[in-house]
Amino acid sequence: EAWTFPRGTLEMLHIEGAIIGRATYEPGWKWSTSVQPIAKTKSCEVSHFKYIISGTLKFLMDDGLELTCKTGDVCVIPGGHDSWVVGDEPVVVVDFQGMKDYTLNEQPVRHNNAFYDRMETLRNLKKRESYAR
């Protein structure tokens, strides 16, 4: 299964109940301009567990936290974010979690509180890390 949207493509592989997605985002791709008009939500409500094959993606969480994921990074991103390609290199990612909830015609499923608790812990660590600099 494959979808195209402005400046991006998404290929999905269904394996025994799991859905793994491979997305390619071209320079200039931004969720809020390329996908938001289709999703019709304020921000991306899908949680992701991504491996960045190439390129750099920046995430801006609804609460203002910014994260950058680059080639070789594994990123856990909760719903409630915008994202965009940084620089002139296309971004290629494999998403092991978000694809099961990523539909263009239905509301995504919210994840359990344990997931959000883990993300809150990561946010707090990131804030402490930035204060330490």
N, CA, C and O of each residue as an XYZ file, in Angstrom:
532
protein
N       0.857     -1.167      0.000
C       0.000      0.000      0.000
C       0.901      1.227      0.000
O       1.867      1.282      0.762
N       0.603      2.204     -0.838
C       1.423      3.415     -0.924
C       0.536      4.645     -1.071
O      -0.476      4.625     -1.771
N       0.944      5.721     -0.390
C       0.244      6.996     -0.487
C       1.247      8.050     -0.914
O       2.430      7.973     -0.581
N       0.767      9.024     -1.647
C       1.589     10.191     -1.960
C       0.850     11.423     -1.448
O      -0.380     11.455     -1.413
N       1.596     12.405     -1.064
C       1.064     13.686     -0.617
C       2.117     14.707     -1.002
O       3.232     14.319     -1.352
N       1.808     16.006     -0.952
C       2.787     16.999     -1.386
C       4.162     16.798     -0.751
O       4.305     16.804      0.471
N       5.158     16.623     -1.596
C       6.566     16.459     -1.198
C       6.850     15.200     -0.382
O       7.839     15.152      0.348
N       5.994     14.181     -0.494
C       6.256     12.968      0.277
C       5.540     11.739     -0.236
O       4.557     11.827     -0.972
N       6.059     10.581      0.173
C       5.412      9.297     -0.126
C       5.473      8.437      1.126
O       6.372      8.579      1.954
N       4.512      7.556      1.245
C       4.453      6.641      2.369
C       4.120      5.264      1.824
O       3.093      5.078      1.171
N       4.995      4.296      2.094
C       4.764      2.909      1.705
C       4.528      2.112      2.978
O       5.280      2.239      3.945
N       3.480      1.289      2.976
C       3.159      0.519      4.177
C       3.198     -0.962      3.868
O       2.716     -1.419      2.831
N       3.787     -1.702      4.799
C       3.912     -3.139      4.691
C       3.145     -3.773      5.846
O       3.393     -3.454      7.008
N       2.216     -4.668      5.529
C       1.419     -5.362      6.548
C       2.049     -6.728      6.803
O       2.172     -7.538      5.885
N       2.452     -6.985      8.058
C       3.081     -8.250      8.420
C       2.400     -8.794      9.670
O       2.592     -8.255     10.760
N       1.618     -9.842      9.530
C       0.965    -10.514     10.658
C       0.396     -9.541     11.688
O       0.728     -9.625     12.870
N      -0.441     -8.638     11.254
C      -1.107     -7.706     12.151
C      -0.339     -6.429     12.439
O      -0.907     -5.475     12.971
N       0.920     -6.395     12.103
C       1.717     -5.182     12.296
C       1.800     -4.426     10.976
O       1.747     -5.018      9.899
N       1.929     -3.118     11.081
C       2.103     -2.294      9.885
C       3.380     -1.490     10.065
O       3.530     -0.748     11.036
N       4.292     -1.643      9.124
C       5.547     -0.905      9.138
C       5.522      0.043      7.949
O       5.192     -0.350      6.830
N       5.874      1.285      8.204
C       5.848      2.281      7.139
C       7.232      2.773      6.801
O       8.096      2.906      7.667
N       7.428      3.041      5.518
C       8.663      3.675      5.039
C       8.232      4.963      4.362
O       7.515      4.942      3.361
N       8.671      6.077      4.910
C       8.283      7.377      4.363
C       9.497      8.087      3.792
O      10.606      7.989      4.318
N       9.260      8.801      2.706
C      10.277      9.655      2.111
C       9.700     11.064      2.056
O       8.623     11.289      1.504
N      10.434     12.006      2.636
C      10.018     13.402      2.659
C      11.057     14.212      1.893
O      12.248     14.147      2.198
N      10.613     14.967      0.909
C      11.510     15.784      0.097
C      11.829     17.088      0.827
O      11.068     17.513      1.696
N      12.953     17.725      0.477
C      13.238     19.041      1.067
C      12.031     19.960      0.868
O      11.428     19.989     -0.204
N      11.697     20.694      1.900
C      10.524     21.567      1.859
C       9.272     20.926      2.430
O       8.267     21.606      2.636
N       9.320     19.587      2.696
C       8.152     18.922      3.281
C       7.968     19.405      4.715
O       8.929     19.545      5.470
N       6.709     19.656      5.072
C       6.345     20.016      6.443
C       4.967     19.421      6.693
O       4.066     19.566      5.867
N       4.800     18.752      7.833
C       3.531     18.089      8.125
C       2.374     19.069      8.024
O       1.347     18.751      7.424
N       2.524     20.263      8.607
C       1.428     21.223      8.673
C       1.007     21.763      7.308
O      -0.105     22.274      7.170
N       1.863     21.662      6.307
C       1.464     22.119      4.974
C       1.202     20.967      4.009
O       0.427     21.119      3.065
N       1.834     19.822      4.232
C       1.680     18.692      3.309
C       0.606     17.695      3.726
O      -0.064     17.123      2.866
N       0.428     17.475      5.028
C      -0.491     16.436      5.509
C      -1.683     17.019      6.263
O      -2.788     16.484      6.179
N      -1.469     18.110      6.996
C      -2.541     18.685      7.804
C      -3.808     18.975      7.000
O      -4.903     18.728      7.505
N      -3.705     19.493      5.760
C      -4.935     19.725      5.001
C      -5.718     18.435      4.713
O      -6.929     18.476      4.495
N      -5.025     17.302      4.712
C      -5.675     16.009      4.488
C      -6.201     15.460      5.816
O      -7.335     14.988      5.892
N      -5.367     15.524      6.864
C      -5.730     14.968      8.169
C      -6.794     15.810      8.873
O      -7.620     15.291      9.625
N      -6.758     17.113      8.614
C      -7.722     18.043      9.224
C      -7.660     18.039     10.754
O      -8.689     18.133     11.424
N      -6.448     17.930     11.299
C      -6.236     18.050     12.737
C      -5.252     19.199     12.958
O      -4.511     19.573     12.049
N      -5.251     19.753     14.168
C      -4.368     20.882     14.479
C      -2.906     20.509     14.283
O      -2.122     21.284     13.734
N      -2.552     19.320     14.736
C      -1.187     18.822     14.606
C      -1.268     17.316     14.367
O      -2.353     16.737     14.406
N      -0.126     16.686     14.122
C      -0.125     15.236     13.911
C      -0.474     14.557     15.227
O       0.230     14.734     16.221
N      -1.546     13.789     15.243
C      -2.002     13.123     16.455
C      -1.489     11.689     16.573
O      -1.851     10.970     17.504
N      -0.660     11.284     15.642
C      -0.142      9.920     15.616
C       1.189      9.858     16.367
O       2.046     10.724     16.191
N       1.358      8.838     17.198
C       2.628      8.588     17.876
C       3.521      7.764     16.951
O       3.036      6.912     16.207
N       4.819      8.020     17.002
C       5.753      7.351     16.097
C       6.920      6.741     16.857
O       7.345      7.252     17.893
N       7.428      5.637     16.321
C       8.677      5.016     16.754
C       9.466      4.855     15.464
O       9.278      3.877     14.741
N      10.354      5.815     15.166
C      11.003      5.924     13.859
C      12.500      5.624     13.931
O      13.174      5.895     14.924
N      12.983      5.051     12.828
C      14.417      4.954     12.584
C      14.705      5.845     11.381
O      14.097      5.674     10.324
N      15.623      6.789     11.534
C      15.941      7.728     10.457
C      17.049      7.124      9.603
O      18.195      7.023     10.041
N      16.704      6.725      8.390
C      17.680      6.138      7.463
C      18.592      7.222      6.910
O      19.806      7.037      6.828
N      18.006      8.358      6.530
C      18.812      9.456      6.002
C      18.089     10.775      6.206
O      16.861     10.826      6.274
N      18.870     11.837      6.300
C      18.318     13.175      6.429
C      18.089     13.592      7.876
O      18.449     12.886      8.819
N      17.476     14.766      8.016
C      17.215     15.337      9.330
C      15.770     15.827      9.399
O      15.308     16.555      8.521
N      15.060     15.414     10.464
C      13.691     15.857     10.729
C      13.676     16.638     12.034
O      14.305     16.242     13.015
N      12.966     17.730     12.036
C      12.764     18.504     13.261
C      11.308     18.339     13.673
O      10.414     18.332     12.827
N      11.073     18.208     14.979
C       9.731     18.067     15.533
C       9.486     19.215     16.495
O      10.356     19.575     17.288
N       8.297     19.783     16.415
C       7.856     20.798     17.369
C       6.597     20.263     18.026
O       5.549     20.137     17.393
N       6.723     19.949     19.324
C       5.589     19.417     20.073
C       4.608     20.540     20.380
O       4.990     21.709     20.444
N       3.344     20.179     20.570
C       2.324     21.178     20.883
C       2.658     21.971     22.141
O       2.205     23.105     22.292
N       3.449     21.388     23.052
C       3.815     22.098     24.288
C       5.076     22.943     24.125
O       5.558     23.526     25.096
N       5.617     23.016     22.895
C       6.770     23.865     22.616
C       8.114     23.161     22.606
O       9.101     23.757     22.175
N       8.193     21.917     23.064
C       9.451     21.173     23.053
C       9.861     20.898     21.606
O       9.038     20.472     20.796
N      11.128     21.141     21.282
C      11.657     20.863     19.953
C      12.639     19.702     20.022
O      13.460     19.628     20.937
N      12.553     18.800     19.055
C      13.455     17.652     18.961
C      13.975     17.571     17.529
O      13.256     17.887     16.581
N      15.210     17.152     17.380
C      15.783     16.951     16.053
C      16.266     15.514     15.959
O      16.979     15.029     16.838
N      15.870     14.831     14.879
C      16.300     13.452     14.634
C      17.044     13.432     13.307
O      16.573     13.972     12.306
N      18.223     12.796     13.316
C      19.039     12.778     12.101
C      19.447     11.350     11.753
O      19.150     10.415     12.497
N      20.113     11.190     10.645
C      20.542      9.884     10.148
C      21.075      9.004     11.283
O      21.959      9.404     12.039
N      20.509      7.788     11.381
C      20.942      6.825     12.379
C      20.211      6.905     13.709
O      20.374      6.026     14.555
N      19.406      7.947     13.909
C      18.687      8.096     15.176
C      17.438      7.221     15.214
O      16.821      6.942     14.186
N      17.085      6.798     16.422
C      15.796      6.162     16.697
C      15.021      7.173     17.530
O      15.514      7.641     18.557
N      13.813      7.512     17.096
C      13.026      8.561     17.745
C      11.677      8.022     18.187
O      11.006      7.309     17.441
N      11.287      8.367     19.399
C       9.942      8.081     19.900
C       9.251      9.423     20.034
O       9.655     10.260     20.842
N       8.213      9.626     19.244
C       7.520     10.915     19.188
C       6.043     10.691     19.485
O       5.380      9.948     18.760
N       5.511     11.319     20.537
C       4.082     11.156     20.820
C       3.239     12.020     19.887
O       3.756     12.925     19.233
N       1.957     11.739     19.831
C       1.042     12.571     19.065
C       1.054     13.990     19.613
O       1.387     14.225     20.774
N       0.676     14.944     18.737
C       0.674     16.349     19.133
C       1.947     17.051     18.716
O       2.653     17.626     19.545
N       2.243     17.001     17.409
C       3.474     17.620     16.922
C       3.337     18.062     15.469
O       2.437     17.624     14.753
N       4.223     18.918     15.060
C       4.461     19.254     13.661
C       5.868     18.740     13.376
O       6.648     18.532     14.305
N       6.200     18.537     12.119
C       7.561     18.115     11.773
C       7.886     18.609     10.378
O       6.995     18.892      9.577
N       9.194     18.710     10.096
C       9.615     19.181      8.788
C      11.046     18.732      8.496
O      11.823     18.404      9.392
N      11.353     18.735      7.202
C      12.690     18.373      6.725
C      13.619     19.563      6.952
O      13.272     20.704      6.647
N      14.801     19.279      7.492
C      15.826     20.295      7.680
C      16.876     20.097      6.591
O      17.404     18.996      6.434
N      17.179     21.139      5.848
C      18.229     21.074      4.839
C      17.737     20.620      3.483
O      16.535     20.568      3.220
N      18.701     20.287      2.617
C      18.416     19.961      1.218
C      18.394     18.470      0.921
O      18.193     18.077     -0.228
N      18.597     17.635      1.929
C      18.612     16.181      1.730
C      17.236     15.591      2.043
O      16.648     15.912      3.076
N      16.715     14.728      1.159
C      15.453     14.051      1.492
C      15.610     13.236      2.778
O      16.699     12.761      3.100
N      14.511     13.088      3.496
C      14.498     12.293      4.716
C      13.803     10.974      4.402
O      12.719     10.956      3.819
N      14.435      9.872      4.793
C      13.834      8.546      4.643
C      13.769      7.937      6.036
O      14.777      7.867      6.738
N      12.569      7.495      6.435
C      12.377      6.916      7.764
C      11.628      5.598      7.655
O      10.867      5.367      6.716
N      11.864      4.740      8.640
C      11.043      3.547      8.830
C      10.329      3.765     10.155
O      10.959      4.035     11.178
N       8.998      3.645     10.124
C       8.181      3.878     11.316
C       7.573      2.554     11.745
O       6.799      1.946     11.005
N       7.928      2.112     12.944
C       7.477      0.816     13.444
C       6.200      0.905     14.263
O       5.589     -0.122     14.558
N       5.787      2.099     14.633
C       4.611      2.228     15.490
C       3.484      3.029     14.864
O       2.337      2.584     14.887
N       3.771      4.181     14.314
C       2.734      5.119     13.916
C       1.835      4.679     12.783
O       0.741      5.221     12.627
N       2.254      3.727     11.998
C       1.488      3.392     10.808
C       0.156      2.725     11.101
O      -0.788      2.869     10.324
N       0.060      2.000     12.205
C      -1.215      1.344     12.494
C      -2.302      2.364     12.787
O      -3.486      2.067     12.624
N      -1.920      3.559     13.216
C      -2.878      4.616     13.519
C      -2.954      5.671     12.427
O      -3.779      6.581     12.510
N      -2.122      5.569     11.419
C      -2.000      6.619     10.424
C      -2.971      6.366      9.279
O      -2.655      5.677      8.309
N      -4.142      6.932      9.416
C      -5.118      6.837      8.332
C      -5.524      8.238      7.964
O      -5.578      9.119      8.822
N      -5.808      8.453      6.708
C      -6.157      9.789      6.261
C      -7.645     10.074      6.394
O      -8.061     11.221      6.232
N      -8.452      9.069      6.682
C      -9.889      9.281      6.726
C     -10.507      9.009      8.089
O     -11.711      9.199      8.258
N      -9.721      8.571      9.063
C     -10.249      8.259     10.386
C      -9.382      8.927     11.435
O      -8.214      9.224     11.182
N      -9.941      9.163     12.606
C      -9.166      9.707     13.705
C      -8.203      8.634     14.196
O      -8.594      7.473     14.316
N      -6.962      8.990     14.480
C      -6.025      8.010     15.018
C      -6.433      7.572     16.418
O      -7.146      8.280     17.130
N      -5.970      6.408     16.786
C      -6.247      5.858     18.111
C      -5.262      6.471     19.097
O      -4.068      6.557     18.808
N      -5.741      6.889     20.235
C      -4.859      7.411     21.276
C      -4.171      6.252     21.981
O      -4.749      5.175     22.128
N      -2.949      6.473     22.411
C      -2.183      5.425     23.083
C      -2.401      5.486     24.586
O      -2.931      6.467     25.107
N      -1.992      4.440     25.270
C      -2.205      4.372     26.717
C      -1.329      5.375     27.462
O      -0.354      5.888     26.914
N      -1.683      5.646     28.700
C      -0.987      6.653     29.502
C       0.466      6.301     29.765
O       1.288      7.204     29.921
N       0.814      5.021     29.820
C       2.208      4.626     30.070
C       3.126      5.205     28.995
O       4.242      5.630     29.293
N       2.661      5.223     27.756
C       3.462      5.785     26.661
C       3.731      7.268     26.926
O       4.867      7.731     26.822
N       2.673      8.004     27.268
C       2.828      9.432     27.518
C       3.672      9.695     28.754
O       4.409     10.680     28.792
N       3.585      8.831     29.777
C       4.432      8.964     30.951
C       5.905      8.827     30.570
O       6.744      9.590     31.049
N       6.219      7.856     29.708
C       7.607      7.678     29.248
C       8.079      8.914     28.488
O       9.214      9.357     28.667
N       7.201      9.481     27.628
C       7.581     10.659     26.861
C       7.796     11.850     27.780
O       8.700     12.653     27.552
N       6.974     11.974     28.819
C       7.142     13.062     29.784
C       8.498     12.936     30.479
O       9.165     13.943     30.714
N       8.906     11.722     30.806
C      10.222     11.499     31.404
C      11.316     11.949     30.442
O      12.281     12.590     30.857
N      11.172     11.617     29.153
C      12.158     12.052     28.156
C      12.194     13.573     28.047
O      13.270     14.162     27.939
N      11.028     14.210     28.075
C      10.968     15.678     28.027
C      11.732     16.281     29.205
O      12.520     17.211     29.035
N      11.490     15.742     30.400
C      12.156     16.264     31.593
C      13.665     16.081     31.508
O      14.416     16.978     31.888
N      14.118     14.934     31.015
C      15.558     14.704     30.842
C      16.138     15.682     29.837
O      17.221     16.226     30.055
N      15.433     15.913     28.741
C      15.912     16.836     27.703
C      16.002     18.250     28.268
O      16.963     18.969     27.993
N      15.000     18.655     29.063
C      15.040     19.993     29.671
C      16.230     20.106     30.613
O      16.935     21.115     30.593
N      16.470     19.082     31.444
C      17.601     19.112     32.369
C      18.909     19.187     31.590
O      19.830     19.908     31.975
N      18.982     18.432     30.482
C      20.179     18.426     29.643
C      20.450     19.820     29.091
O      21.598     20.266     29.070
N      19.395     20.517     28.639
C      19.601     21.858     28.068
C      19.979     22.868     29.150
O      20.725     23.809     28.879
N      19.469     22.685     30.386
C      19.835     23.578     31.476
C      21.296     23.377     31.887
O      21.947     24.308     32.360
N      21.803     22.155     31.703
C      23.165     21.837     32.115
C      24.211     22.481     31.203
O      25.377     22.595     31.581
N      23.805     22.892     30.027
C      24.772     23.452     29.065
C      25.152     24.866     29.389
O      25.953     25.469     28.674
